């Protein structure tokens, strides 16, 4: 069995991640192995109920999180968001 990937690989884990959020209870949901579309759907649904969704998305964009669901967006959706923002700024 592959070890679970922690939510944050940084030692300075933000306080909002430690406040009993859904993301701390099921890390496999947020970072599934392979192309698990159902896990992404389930994670996005849970994100919709999270009070820290905007903070989480901002964290992922700021720290260039390349994997998993953060703030209700998949890795590909965050890449598109950043690319579109870069294009609009140019």
PyMOL Python script that loads the backbone (N, CA, C, O; Angstrom):
from pymol import cmd

cmd.read_pdbstr("""\
ATOM      1  N   UNK A   1       0.838  -1.186   0.000  1.00  0.00           N
ATOM      2  CA  UNK A   1       0.000   0.000   0.000  1.00  0.00           C
ATOM      3  C   UNK A   1       0.882   1.249   0.000  1.00  0.00           C
ATOM      4  O   UNK A   1       1.825   1.361   0.783  1.00  0.00           O
ATOM      5  N   UNK A   2       0.564   2.162  -0.873  1.00  0.00           N
ATOM      6  CA  UNK A   2       1.326   3.400  -1.002  1.00  0.00           C
ATOM      7  C   UNK A   2       1.015   4.332   0.178  1.00  0.00           C
ATOM      8  O   UNK A   2      -0.148   4.464   0.560  1.00  0.00           O
ATOM      9  N   UNK A   3       2.036   4.980   0.762  1.00  0.00           N
ATOM     10  CA  UNK A   3       1.775   5.887   1.880  1.00  0.00           C
ATOM     11  C   UNK A   3       0.921   7.062   1.437  1.00  0.00           C
ATOM     12  O   UNK A   3       1.004   7.501   0.290  1.00  0.00           O
ATOM     13  N   UNK A   4       0.106   7.564   2.339  1.00  0.00           N
ATOM     14  CA  UNK A   4      -0.748   8.711   2.040  1.00  0.00           C
ATOM     15  C   UNK A   4       0.093   9.960   1.857  1.00  0.00           C
ATOM     16  O   UNK A   4       1.067  10.181   2.577  1.00  0.00           O
ATOM     17  N   UNK A   5      -0.292  10.768   0.893  1.00  0.00           N
ATOM     18  CA  UNK A   5       0.371  12.049   0.664  1.00  0.00           C
ATOM     19  C   UNK A   5      -0.243  13.068   1.614  1.00  0.00           C
ATOM     20  O   UNK A   5      -1.462  13.244   1.620  1.00  0.00           O
ATOM     21  N   UNK A   6       0.572  13.740   2.415  1.00  0.00           N
ATOM     22  CA  UNK A   6       0.008  14.734   3.327  1.00  0.00           C
ATOM     23  C   UNK A   6      -0.591  15.901   2.561  1.00  0.00           C
ATOM     24  O   UNK A   6      -0.182  16.183   1.434  1.00  0.00           O
ATOM     25  N   UNK A   7      -1.545  16.572   3.157  1.00  0.00           N
ATOM     26  CA  UNK A   7      -2.181  17.723   2.534  1.00  0.00           C
ATOM     27  C   UNK A   7      -1.150  18.804   2.230  1.00  0.00           C
ATOM     28  O   UNK A   7      -1.172  19.387   1.146  1.00  0.00           O
ATOM     29  N   UNK A   8      -0.264  19.075   3.150  1.00  0.00           N
ATOM     30  CA  UNK A   8       0.756  20.094   2.932  1.00  0.00           C
ATOM     31  C   UNK A   8       2.126  19.480   3.161  1.00  0.00           C
ATOM     32  O   UNK A   8       2.371  18.834   4.181  1.00  0.00           O
ATOM     33  N   UNK A   9       3.008  19.689   2.208  1.00  0.00           N
ATOM     34  CA  UNK A   9       4.360  19.186   2.352  1.00  0.00           C
ATOM     35  C   UNK A   9       5.256  20.218   3.033  1.00  0.00           C
ATOM     36  O   UNK A   9       6.446  19.976   3.238  1.00  0.00           O
ATOM     37  N   UNK A  10       4.688  21.349   3.376  1.00  0.00           N
ATOM     38  CA  UNK A  10       5.455  22.422   3.995  1.00  0.00           C
ATOM     39  C   UNK A  10       5.341  22.355   5.516  1.00  0.00           C
ATOM     40  O   UNK A  10       4.281  22.005   6.035  1.00  0.00           O
ATOM     41  N   UNK A  11       6.397  22.679   6.228  1.00  0.00           N
ATOM     42  CA  UNK A  11       6.336  22.636   7.689  1.00  0.00           C
ATOM     43  C   UNK A  11       5.397  23.693   8.271  1.00  0.00           C
ATOM     44  O   UNK A  11       4.887  23.523   9.379  1.00  0.00           O
ATOM     45  N   UNK A  12       5.166  24.770   7.544  1.00  0.00           N
ATOM     46  CA  UNK A  12       4.329  25.861   8.050  1.00  0.00           C
ATOM     47  C   UNK A  12       2.865  25.667   7.633  1.00  0.00           C
ATOM     48  O   UNK A  12       2.306  26.500   6.919  1.00  0.00           O
ATOM     49  N   UNK A  13       2.259  24.587   8.070  1.00  0.00           N
ATOM     50  CA  UNK A  13       0.879  24.283   7.713  1.00  0.00           C
ATOM     51  C   UNK A  13      -0.025  25.409   8.206  1.00  0.00           C
ATOM     52  O   UNK A  13      -0.006  25.746   9.390  1.00  0.00           O
ATOM     53  N   UNK A  14      -0.817  25.992   7.305  1.00  0.00           N
ATOM     54  CA  UNK A  14      -1.708  27.096   7.693  1.00  0.00           C
ATOM     55  C   UNK A  14      -2.743  26.650   8.722  1.00  0.00           C
ATOM     56  O   UNK A  14      -3.193  25.504   8.718  1.00  0.00           O
ATOM     57  N   UNK A  15      -3.104  27.564   9.587  1.00  0.00           N
ATOM     58  CA  UNK A  15      -4.061  27.288  10.657  1.00  0.00           C
ATOM     59  C   UNK A  15      -5.401  26.777  10.113  1.00  0.00           C
ATOM     60  O   UNK A  15      -6.008  25.886  10.708  1.00  0.00           O
ATOM     61  N   UNK A  16      -5.865  27.330   8.993  1.00  0.00           N
ATOM     62  CA  UNK A  16      -7.163  26.923   8.461  1.00  0.00           C
ATOM     63  C   UNK A  16      -7.190  25.452   8.062  1.00  0.00           C
ATOM     64  O   UNK A  16      -8.263  24.851   8.008  1.00  0.00           O
ATOM     65  N   UNK A  17      -6.027  24.861   7.780  1.00  0.00           N
ATOM     66  CA  UNK A  17      -5.987  23.440   7.444  1.00  0.00           C
ATOM     67  C   UNK A  17      -6.144  22.560   8.684  1.00  0.00           C
ATOM     68  O   UNK A  17      -6.486  21.382   8.574  1.00  0.00           O
ATOM     69  N   UNK A  18      -5.900  23.122   9.838  1.00  0.00           N
ATOM     70  CA  UNK A  18      -5.921  22.350  11.077  1.00  0.00           C
ATOM     71  C   UNK A  18      -7.232  22.497  11.842  1.00  0.00           C
ATOM     72  O   UNK A  18      -7.369  21.932  12.927  1.00  0.00           O
ATOM     73  N   UNK A  19      -8.181  23.228  11.315  1.00  0.00           N
ATOM     74  CA  UNK A  19      -9.408  23.552  12.035  1.00  0.00           C
ATOM     75  C   UNK A  19     -10.545  22.563  11.779  1.00  0.00           C
ATOM     76  O   UNK A  19     -11.709  22.964  11.796  1.00  0.00           O
ATOM     77  N   UNK A  20     -10.251  21.299  11.546  1.00  0.00           N
ATOM     78  CA  UNK A  20     -11.289  20.304  11.357  1.00  0.00           C
ATOM     79  C   UNK A  20     -11.996  20.385  10.021  1.00  0.00           C
ATOM     80  O   UNK A  20     -13.167  20.018   9.914  1.00  0.00           O
ATOM     81  N   UNK A  21     -11.313  20.852   9.020  1.00  0.00           N
ATOM     82  CA  UNK A  21     -11.895  20.937   7.681  1.00  0.00           C
ATOM     83  C   UNK A  21     -12.012  19.555   7.063  1.00  0.00           C
ATOM     84  O   UNK A  21     -11.279  18.644   7.447  1.00  0.00           O
ATOM     85  N   UNK A  22     -12.920  19.386   6.114  1.00  0.00           N
ATOM     86  CA  UNK A  22     -13.054  18.095   5.448  1.00  0.00           C
ATOM     87  C   UNK A  22     -11.745  17.613   4.821  1.00  0.00           C
ATOM     88  O   UNK A  22     -11.502  16.408   4.757  1.00  0.00           O
ATOM     89  N   UNK A  23     -10.917  18.517   4.368  1.00  0.00           N
ATOM     90  CA  UNK A  23      -9.687  18.123   3.675  1.00  0.00           C
ATOM     91  C   UNK A  23      -8.701  17.404   4.582  1.00  0.00           C
ATOM     92  O   UNK A  23      -7.838  16.673   4.096  1.00  0.00           O
ATOM     93  N   UNK A  24      -8.814  17.598   5.888  1.00  0.00           N
ATOM     94  CA  UNK A  24      -7.886  16.933   6.789  1.00  0.00           C
ATOM     95  C   UNK A  24      -8.348  15.530   7.180  1.00  0.00           C
ATOM     96  O   UNK A  24      -7.579  14.753   7.746  1.00  0.00           O
ATOM     97  N   UNK A  25      -9.610  15.209   6.874  1.00  0.00           N
ATOM     98  CA  UNK A  25     -10.138  13.916   7.301  1.00  0.00           C
ATOM     99  C   UNK A  25      -9.993  12.815   6.258  1.00  0.00           C
ATOM    100  O   UNK A  25      -9.951  11.640   6.623  1.00  0.00           O
ATOM    101  N   UNK A  26      -9.918  13.150   4.988  1.00  0.00           N
ATOM    102  CA  UNK A  26      -9.825  12.150   3.925  1.00  0.00           C
ATOM    103  C   UNK A  26      -8.814  12.566   2.856  1.00  0.00           C
ATOM    104  O   UNK A  26      -9.217  12.937   1.754  1.00  0.00           O
ATOM    105  N   UNK A  27      -7.521  12.514   3.149  1.00  0.00           N
ATOM    106  CA  UNK A  27      -6.531  12.990   2.180  1.00  0.00           C
ATOM    107  C   UNK A  27      -6.566  12.246   0.843  1.00  0.00           C
ATOM    108  O   UNK A  27      -6.229  12.824  -0.190  1.00  0.00           O
ATOM    109  N   UNK A  28      -6.969  10.970   0.850  1.00  0.00           N
ATOM    110  CA  UNK A  28      -7.026  10.225  -0.413  1.00  0.00           C
ATOM    111  C   UNK A  28      -8.077  10.788  -1.357  1.00  0.00           C
ATOM    112  O   UNK A  28      -7.960  10.642  -2.574  1.00  0.00           O
ATOM    113  N   UNK A  29      -9.095  11.426  -0.812  1.00  0.00           N
ATOM    114  CA  UNK A  29     -10.129  12.035  -1.649  1.00  0.00           C
ATOM    115  C   UNK A  29      -9.561  13.217  -2.419  1.00  0.00           C
ATOM    116  O   UNK A  29      -9.895  13.414  -3.588  1.00  0.00           O
ATOM    117  N   UNK A  30      -8.715  13.995  -1.783  1.00  0.00           N
ATOM    118  CA  UNK A  30      -8.173  15.221  -2.385  1.00  0.00           C
ATOM    119  C   UNK A  30      -6.993  14.944  -3.302  1.00  0.00           C
ATOM    120  O   UNK A  30      -6.700  15.730  -4.203  1.00  0.00           O
ATOM    121  N   UNK A  31      -6.321  13.834  -3.072  1.00  0.00           N
ATOM    122  CA  UNK A  31      -5.147  13.472  -3.863  1.00  0.00           C
ATOM    123  C   UNK A  31      -5.246  12.006  -4.276  1.00  0.00           C
ATOM    124  O   UNK A  31      -4.446  11.182  -3.834  1.00  0.00           O
ATOM    125  N   UNK A  32      -6.229  11.678  -5.125  1.00  0.00           N
ATOM    126  CA  UNK A  32      -6.396  10.262  -5.512  1.00  0.00           C
ATOM    127  C   UNK A  32      -5.282   9.811  -6.446  1.00  0.00           C
ATOM    128  O   UNK A  32      -4.645  10.620  -7.120  1.00  0.00           O
ATOM    129  N   UNK A  33      -5.066   8.508  -6.470  1.00  0.00           N
ATOM    130  CA  UNK A  33      -4.078   7.942  -7.387  1.00  0.00           C
ATOM    131  C   UNK A  33      -4.700   7.853  -8.775  1.00  0.00           C
ATOM    132  O   UNK A  33      -5.876   7.515  -8.913  1.00  0.00           O
ATOM    133  N   UNK A  34      -3.914   8.157  -9.798  1.00  0.00           N
ATOM    134  CA  UNK A  34      -4.379   8.046 -11.176  1.00  0.00           C
ATOM    135  C   UNK A  34      -5.446   9.070 -11.503  1.00  0.00           C
ATOM    136  O   UNK A  34      -5.561  10.106 -10.849  1.00  0.00           O
ATOM    137  N   UNK A  35      -6.228   8.760 -12.531  1.00  0.00           N
ATOM    138  CA  UNK A  35      -7.270   9.666 -13.016  1.00  0.00           C
ATOM    139  C   UNK A  35      -8.616   9.210 -12.456  1.00  0.00           C
ATOM    140  O   UNK A  35      -9.434   8.642 -13.179  1.00  0.00           O
ATOM    141  N   UNK A  36      -8.837   9.459 -11.183  1.00  0.00           N
ATOM    142  CA  UNK A  36     -10.044   9.025 -10.507  1.00  0.00           C
ATOM    143  C   UNK A  36     -11.079  10.144 -10.567  1.00  0.00           C
ATOM    144  O   UNK A  36     -11.142  10.999  -9.684  1.00  0.00           O
ATOM    145  N   UNK A  37     -11.885  10.124 -11.619  1.00  0.00           N
ATOM    146  CA  UNK A  37     -12.866  11.188 -11.828  1.00  0.00           C
ATOM    147  C   UNK A  37     -13.896  11.261 -10.701  1.00  0.00           C
ATOM    148  O   UNK A  37     -14.318  12.351 -10.315  1.00  0.00           O
ATOM    149  N   UNK A  38     -14.302  10.103 -10.171  1.00  0.00           N
ATOM    150  CA  UNK A  38     -15.297  10.114  -9.094  1.00  0.00           C
ATOM    151  C   UNK A  38     -14.740  10.772  -7.837  1.00  0.00           C
ATOM    152  O   UNK A  38     -15.461  11.492  -7.145  1.00  0.00           O
ATOM    153  N   UNK A  39     -13.480  10.537  -7.537  1.00  0.00           N
ATOM    154  CA  UNK A  39     -12.868  11.186  -6.373  1.00  0.00           C
ATOM    155  C   UNK A  39     -12.844  12.701  -6.565  1.00  0.00           C
ATOM    156  O   UNK A  39     -13.080  13.451  -5.617  1.00  0.00           O
ATOM    157  N   UNK A  40     -12.563  13.148  -7.779  1.00  0.00           N
ATOM    158  CA  UNK A  40     -12.555  14.583  -8.059  1.00  0.00           C
ATOM    159  C   UNK A  40     -13.949  15.169  -7.887  1.00  0.00           C
ATOM    160  O   UNK A  40     -14.098  16.249  -7.316  1.00  0.00           O
ATOM    161  N   UNK A  41     -14.959  14.479  -8.368  1.00  0.00           N
ATOM    162  CA  UNK A  41     -16.346  14.928  -8.219  1.00  0.00           C
ATOM    163  C   UNK A  41     -16.712  15.003  -6.736  1.00  0.00           C
ATOM    164  O   UNK A  41     -17.292  15.989  -6.284  1.00  0.00           O
ATOM    165  N   UNK A  42     -16.370  13.957  -5.987  1.00  0.00           N
ATOM    166  CA  UNK A  42     -16.661  13.923  -4.549  1.00  0.00           C
ATOM    167  C   UNK A  42     -15.923  15.040  -3.806  1.00  0.00           C
ATOM    168  O   UNK A  42     -16.490  15.679  -2.920  1.00  0.00           O
ATOM    169  N   UNK A  43     -14.668  15.271  -4.166  1.00  0.00           N
ATOM    170  CA  UNK A  43     -13.884  16.325  -3.514  1.00  0.00           C
ATOM    171  C   UNK A  43     -14.489  17.694  -3.802  1.00  0.00           C
ATOM    172  O   UNK A  43     -14.598  18.526  -2.901  1.00  0.00           O
ATOM    173  N   UNK A  44     -14.879  17.932  -5.039  1.00  0.00           N
ATOM    174  CA  UNK A  44     -15.483  19.222  -5.392  1.00  0.00           C
ATOM    175  C   UNK A  44     -16.789  19.443  -4.641  1.00  0.00           C
ATOM    176  O   UNK A  44     -17.097  20.563  -4.234  1.00  0.00           O
ATOM    177  N   UNK A  45     -17.555  18.372  -4.458  1.00  0.00           N
ATOM    178  CA  UNK A  45     -18.804  18.468  -3.708  1.00  0.00           C
ATOM    179  C   UNK A  45     -18.521  18.856  -2.260  1.00  0.00           C
ATOM    180  O   UNK A  45     -19.205  19.711  -1.697  1.00  0.00           O
ATOM    181  N   UNK A  46     -17.522  18.233  -1.664  1.00  0.00           N
ATOM    182  CA  UNK A  46     -17.138  18.569  -0.295  1.00  0.00           C
ATOM    183  C   UNK A  46     -16.620  20.006  -0.216  1.00  0.00           C
ATOM    184  O   UNK A  46     -16.892  20.705   0.759  1.00  0.00           O
ATOM    185  N   UNK A  47     -15.890  20.444  -1.213  1.00  0.00           N
ATOM    186  CA  UNK A  47     -15.378  21.815  -1.236  1.00  0.00           C
ATOM    187  C   UNK A  47     -16.524  22.832  -1.220  1.00  0.00           C
ATOM    188  O   UNK A  47     -16.417  23.898  -0.615  1.00  0.00           O
ATOM    189  N   UNK A  48     -17.603  22.484  -1.886  1.00  0.00           N
ATOM    190  CA  UNK A  48     -18.752  23.382  -1.933  1.00  0.00           C
ATOM    191  C   UNK A  48     -19.350  23.656  -0.561  1.00  0.00           C
ATOM    192  O   UNK A  48     -20.034  24.662  -0.375  1.00  0.00           O
ATOM    193  N   UNK A  49     -19.102  22.774   0.399  1.00  0.00           N
ATOM    194  CA  UNK A  49     -19.623  22.944   1.759  1.00  0.00           C
ATOM    195  C   UNK A  49     -18.582  23.543   2.712  1.00  0.00           C
ATOM    196  O   UNK A  49     -18.888  23.798   3.876  1.00  0.00           O
ATOM    197  N   UNK A  50     -17.380  23.765   2.236  1.00  0.00           N
ATOM    198  CA  UNK A  50     -16.289  24.212   3.097  1.00  0.00           C
ATOM    199  C   UNK A  50     -16.243  25.738   3.196  1.00  0.00           C
ATOM    200  O   UNK A  50     -16.315  26.442   2.188  1.00  0.00           O
ATOM    201  N   UNK A  51     -16.123  26.230   4.423  1.00  0.00           N
ATOM    202  CA  UNK A  51     -16.053  27.674   4.642  1.00  0.00           C
ATOM    203  C   UNK A  51     -14.711  28.273   4.227  1.00  0.00           C
ATOM    204  O   UNK A  51     -14.591  29.489   4.075  1.00  0.00           O
ATOM    205  N   UNK A  52     -13.703  27.420   4.044  1.00  0.00           N
ATOM    206  CA  UNK A  52     -12.361  27.890   3.689  1.00  0.00           C
ATOM    207  C   UNK A  52     -12.032  27.686   2.218  1.00  0.00           C
ATOM    208  O   UNK A  52     -10.861  27.706   1.839  1.00  0.00           O
ATOM    209  N   UNK A  53     -13.038  27.492   1.391  1.00  0.00           N
ATOM    210  CA  UNK A  53     -12.818  27.174  -0.023  1.00  0.00           C
ATOM    211  C   UNK A  53     -11.981  28.253  -0.729  1.00  0.00           C
ATOM    212  O   UNK A  53     -11.039  27.924  -1.450  1.00  0.00           O
ATOM    213  N   UNK A  54     -12.305  29.495  -0.534  1.00  0.00           N
ATOM    214  CA  UNK A  54     -11.588  30.585  -1.215  1.00  0.00           C
ATOM    215  C   UNK A  54     -10.150  30.671  -0.720  1.00  0.00           C
ATOM    216  O   UNK A  54      -9.228  30.853  -1.516  1.00  0.00           O
ATOM    217  N   UNK A  55      -9.954  30.540   0.589  1.00  0.00           N
ATOM    218  CA  UNK A  55      -8.605  30.562   1.165  1.00  0.00           C
ATOM    219  C   UNK A  55      -7.786  29.394   0.616  1.00  0.00           C
ATOM    220  O   UNK A  55      -6.614  29.550   0.275  1.00  0.00           O
ATOM    221  N   UNK A  56      -8.419  28.227   0.536  1.00  0.00           N
ATOM    222  CA  UNK A  56      -7.754  27.029   0.036  1.00  0.00           C
ATOM    223  C   UNK A  56      -7.323  27.204  -1.423  1.00  0.00           C
ATOM    224  O   UNK A  56      -6.197  26.870  -1.790  1.00  0.00           O
ATOM    225  N   UNK A  57      -8.235  27.731  -2.249  1.00  0.00           N
ATOM    226  CA  UNK A  57      -7.898  27.952  -3.661  1.00  0.00           C
ATOM    227  C   UNK A  57      -6.768  28.960  -3.793  1.00  0.00           C
ATOM    228  O   UNK A  57      -5.847  28.764  -4.585  1.00  0.00           O
ATOM    229  N   UNK A  58      -6.833  30.029  -3.026  1.00  0.00           N
ATOM    230  CA  UNK A  58      -5.765  31.027  -3.062  1.00  0.00           C
ATOM    231  C   UNK A  58      -4.430  30.404  -2.663  1.00  0.00           C
ATOM    232  O   UNK A  58      -3.401  30.683  -3.279  1.00  0.00           O
ATOM    233  N   UNK A  59      -4.449  29.560  -1.633  1.00  0.00           N
ATOM    234  CA  UNK A  59      -3.239  28.867  -1.188  1.00  0.00           C
ATOM    235  C   UNK A  59      -2.668  28.013  -2.325  1.00  0.00           C
ATOM    236  O   UNK A  59      -1.470  28.058  -2.606  1.00  0.00           O
ATOM    237  N   UNK A  60      -3.536  27.239  -2.970  1.00  0.00           N
ATOM    238  CA  UNK A  60      -3.079  26.353  -4.047  1.00  0.00           C
ATOM    239  C   UNK A  60      -2.494  27.137  -5.214  1.00  0.00           C
ATOM    240  O   UNK A  60      -1.483  26.735  -5.791  1.00  0.00           O
ATOM    241  N   UNK A  61      -3.116  28.237  -5.558  1.00  0.00           N
ATOM    242  CA  UNK A  61      -2.621  29.051  -6.674  1.00  0.00           C
ATOM    243  C   UNK A  61      -1.299  29.725  -6.301  1.00  0.00           C
ATOM    244  O   UNK A  61      -0.367  29.762  -7.105  1.00  0.00           O
ATOM    245  N   UNK A  62      -1.223  30.250  -5.099  1.00  0.00           N
ATOM    246  CA  UNK A  62      -0.010  30.929  -4.633  1.00  0.00           C
ATOM    247  C   UNK A  62       1.169  29.980  -4.525  1.00  0.00           C
ATOM    248  O   UNK A  62       2.298  30.343  -4.855  1.00  0.00           O
ATOM    249  N   UNK A  63       0.908  28.753  -4.060  1.00  0.00           N
ATOM    250  CA  UNK A  63       1.970  27.774  -3.857  1.00  0.00           C
ATOM    251  C   UNK A  63       2.147  26.821  -5.043  1.00  0.00           C
ATOM    252  O   UNK A  63       2.904  25.854  -4.962  1.00  0.00           O
ATOM    253  N   UNK A  64       1.453  27.097  -6.126  1.00  0.00           N
ATOM    254  CA  UNK A  64       1.565  26.303  -7.360  1.00  0.00           C
ATOM    255  C   UNK A  64       1.381  24.812  -7.098  1.00  0.00           C
ATOM    256  O   UNK A  64       2.163  23.985  -7.568  1.00  0.00           O
ATOM    257  N   UNK A  65       0.325  24.477  -6.334  1.00  0.00           N
ATOM    258  CA  UNK A  65       0.004  23.074  -6.080  1.00  0.00           C
ATOM    259  C   UNK A  65      -0.369  22.427  -7.409  1.00  0.00           C
ATOM    260  O   UNK A  65      -1.328  22.842  -8.061  1.00  0.00           O
ATOM    261  N   UNK A  66       0.381  21.420  -7.803  1.00  0.00           N
ATOM    262  CA  UNK A  66       0.213  20.809  -9.122  1.00  0.00           C
ATOM    263  C   UNK A  66      -0.692  19.587  -9.122  1.00  0.00           C
ATOM    264  O   UNK A  66      -1.011  19.054 -10.185  1.00  0.00           O
ATOM    265  N   UNK A  67      -1.107  19.136  -7.945  1.00  0.00           N
ATOM    266  CA  UNK A  67      -1.899  17.909  -7.870  1.00  0.00           C
ATOM    267  C   UNK A  67      -3.071  18.087  -6.920  1.00  0.00           C
ATOM    268  O   UNK A  67      -3.046  18.931  -6.024  1.00  0.00           O
ATOM    269  N   UNK A  68      -4.086  17.287  -7.133  1.00  0.00           N
ATOM    270  CA  UNK A  68      -5.202  17.235  -6.200  1.00  0.00           C
ATOM    271  C   UNK A  68      -6.244  18.304  -6.428  1.00  0.00           C
ATOM    272  O   UNK A  68      -6.116  19.157  -7.306  1.00  0.00           O
ATOM    273  N   UNK A  69      -7.280  18.233  -5.612  1.00  0.00           N
ATOM    274  CA  UNK A  69      -8.373  19.202  -5.640  1.00  0.00           C
ATOM    275  C   UNK A  69      -8.155  20.184  -4.504  1.00  0.00           C
ATOM    276  O   UNK A  69      -8.011  19.795  -3.345  1.00  0.00           O
ATOM    277  N   UNK A  70      -8.134  21.442  -4.849  1.00  0.00           N
ATOM    278  CA  UNK A  70      -7.943  22.520  -3.880  1.00  0.00           C
ATOM    279  C   UNK A  70      -8.981  23.600  -4.171  1.00  0.00           C
ATOM    280  O   UNK A  70      -9.123  24.030  -5.315  1.00  0.00           O
ATOM    281  N   UNK A  71      -9.696  24.036  -3.159  1.00  0.00           N
ATOM    282  CA  UNK A  71     -10.652  25.127  -3.337  1.00  0.00           C
ATOM    283  C   UNK A  71     -11.722  24.848  -4.371  1.00  0.00           C
ATOM    284  O   UNK A  71     -12.266  25.776  -4.969  1.00  0.00           O
ATOM    285  N   UNK A  72     -12.028  23.589  -4.587  1.00  0.00           N
ATOM    286  CA  UNK A  72     -13.072  23.223  -5.535  1.00  0.00           C
ATOM    287  C   UNK A  72     -12.622  23.082  -6.973  1.00  0.00           C
ATOM    288  O   UNK A  72     -13.447  22.846  -7.855  1.00  0.00           O
ATOM    289  N   UNK A  73     -11.335  23.222  -7.230  1.00  0.00           N
ATOM    290  CA  UNK A  73     -10.822  23.103  -8.589  1.00  0.00           C
ATOM    291  C   UNK A  73      -9.776  21.993  -8.682  1.00  0.00           C
ATOM    292  O   UNK A  73      -8.966  21.795  -7.776  1.00  0.00           O
ATOM    293  N   UNK A  74      -9.819  21.283  -9.797  1.00  0.00           N
ATOM    294  CA  UNK A  74      -8.817  20.243 -10.061  1.00  0.00           C
ATOM    295  C   UNK A  74      -7.513  20.905 -10.496  1.00  0.00           C
ATOM    296  O   UNK A  74      -7.466  22.110 -10.743  1.00  0.00           O
ATOM    297  N   UNK A  75      -6.472  20.112 -10.584  1.00  0.00           N
ATOM    298  CA  UNK A  75      -5.170  20.637 -11.019  1.00  0.00           C
ATOM    299  C   UNK A  75      -5.267  21.259 -12.409  1.00  0.00           C
ATOM    300  O   UNK A  75      -4.720  22.336 -12.645  1.00  0.00           O
ATOM    301  N   UNK A  76      -5.957  20.592 -13.325  1.00  0.00           N
ATOM    302  CA  UNK A  76      -6.100  21.134 -14.681  1.00  0.00           C
ATOM    303  C   UNK A  76      -6.902  22.431 -14.698  1.00  0.00           C
ATOM    304  O   UNK A  76      -6.582  23.351 -15.450  1.00  0.00           O
ATOM    305  N   UNK A  77      -7.936  22.504 -13.877  1.00  0.00           N
ATOM    306  CA  UNK A  77      -8.732  23.733 -13.812  1.00  0.00           C
ATOM    307  C   UNK A  77      -7.915  24.889 -13.245  1.00  0.00           C
ATOM    308  O   UNK A  77      -8.044  26.026 -13.700  1.00  0.00           O
ATOM    309  N   UNK A  78      -7.085  24.602 -12.265  1.00  0.00           N
ATOM    310  CA  UNK A  78      -6.219  25.668 -11.720  1.00  0.00           C
ATOM    311  C   UNK A  78      -5.189  26.114 -12.739  1.00  0.00           C
ATOM    312  O   UNK A  78      -4.886  27.304 -12.825  1.00  0.00           O
ATOM    313  N   UNK A  79      -4.642  25.182 -13.516  1.00  0.00           N
ATOM    314  CA  UNK A  79      -3.688  25.547 -14.570  1.00  0.00           C
ATOM    315  C   UNK A  79      -4.346  26.466 -15.591  1.00  0.00           C
ATOM    316  O   UNK A  79      -3.759  27.467 -16.003  1.00  0.00           O
ATOM    317  N   UNK A  80      -5.573  26.122 -15.999  1.00  0.00           N
ATOM    318  CA  UNK A  80      -6.301  26.967 -16.956  1.00  0.00           C
ATOM    319  C   UNK A  80      -6.569  28.349 -16.372  1.00  0.00           C
ATOM    320  O   UNK A  80      -6.407  29.359 -17.058  1.00  0.00           O
ATOM    321  N   UNK A  81      -6.978  28.395 -15.110  1.00  0.00           N
ATOM    322  CA  UNK A  81      -7.253  29.660 -14.445  1.00  0.00           C
ATOM    323  C   UNK A  81      -6.024  30.553 -14.447  1.00  0.00           C
ATOM    324  O   UNK A  81      -6.115  31.737 -14.771  1.00  0.00           O
ATOM    325  N   UNK A  82      -4.863  29.986 -14.083  1.00  0.00           N
ATOM    326  CA  UNK A  82      -3.620  30.766 -14.076  1.00  0.00           C
ATOM    327  C   UNK A  82      -3.226  31.189 -15.485  1.00  0.00           C
ATOM    328  O   UNK A  82      -2.801  32.325 -15.699  1.00  0.00           O
ATOM    329  N   UNK A  83      -3.365  30.283 -16.444  1.00  0.00           N
ATOM    330  CA  UNK A  83      -3.022  30.608 -17.844  1.00  0.00           C
ATOM    331  C   UNK A  83      -3.928  31.738 -18.358  1.00  0.00           C
ATOM    332  O   UNK A  83      -3.450  32.675 -18.997  1.00  0.00           O
ATOM    333  N   UNK A  84      -5.226  31.647 -18.081  1.00  0.00           N
ATOM    334  CA  UNK A  84      -6.160  32.678 -18.536  1.00  0.00           C
ATOM    335  C   UNK A  84      -5.875  34.028 -17.857  1.00  0.00           C
ATOM    336  O   UNK A  84      -5.997  35.084 -18.479  1.00  0.00           O
ATOM    337  N   UNK A  85      -5.497  33.976 -16.577  1.00  0.00           N
ATOM    338  CA  UNK A  85      -5.169  35.201 -15.865  1.00  0.00           C
ATOM    339  C   UNK A  85      -3.899  35.833 -16.427  1.00  0.00           C
ATOM    340  O   UNK A  85      -3.813  37.053 -16.561  1.00  0.00           O
ATOM    341  N   UNK A  86      -2.916  35.000 -16.755  1.00  0.00           N
ATOM    342  CA  UNK A  86      -1.681  35.506 -17.369  1.00  0.00           C
ATOM    343  C   UNK A  86      -1.967  36.129 -18.723  1.00  0.00           C
ATOM    344  O   UNK A  86      -1.404  37.169 -19.065  1.00  0.00           O
ATOM    345  N   UNK A  87      -2.840  35.496 -19.493  1.00  0.00           N
ATOM    346  CA  UNK A  87      -3.201  36.008 -20.815  1.00  0.00           C
ATOM    347  C   UNK A  87      -3.949  37.332 -20.721  1.00  0.00           C
ATOM    348  O   UNK A  87      -3.741  38.221 -21.547  1.00  0.00           O
ATOM    349  N   UNK A  88      -4.817  37.471 -19.725  1.00  0.00           N
ATOM    350  CA  UNK A  88      -5.580  38.709 -19.545  1.00  0.00           C
ATOM    351  C   UNK A  88      -4.696  39.841 -19.085  1.00  0.00           C
ATOM    352  O   UNK A  88      -4.960  41.005 -19.388  1.00  0.00           O
ATOM    353  N   UNK A  89      -3.635  39.507 -18.345  1.00  0.00           N
ATOM    354  CA  UNK A  89      -2.728  40.526 -17.833  1.00  0.00           C
ATOM    355  C   UNK A  89      -1.805  41.058 -18.924  1.00  0.00           C
ATOM    356  O   UNK A  89      -1.280  42.166 -18.812  1.00  0.00           O
ATOM    357  N   UNK A  90      -1.611  40.275 -19.972  1.00  0.00           N
ATOM    358  CA  UNK A  90      -0.673  40.670 -21.035  1.00  0.00           C
ATOM    359  C   UNK A  90      -1.258  41.714 -21.964  1.00  0.00           C
ATOM    360  O   UNK A  90      -0.592  42.146 -22.905  1.00  0.00           O
TER     361      UNK A  90
END
""", "prot")
cmd.dss("prot")
cmd.show_as("cartoon", "prot")
cmd.util.cbc("prot")
cmd.orient("prot")
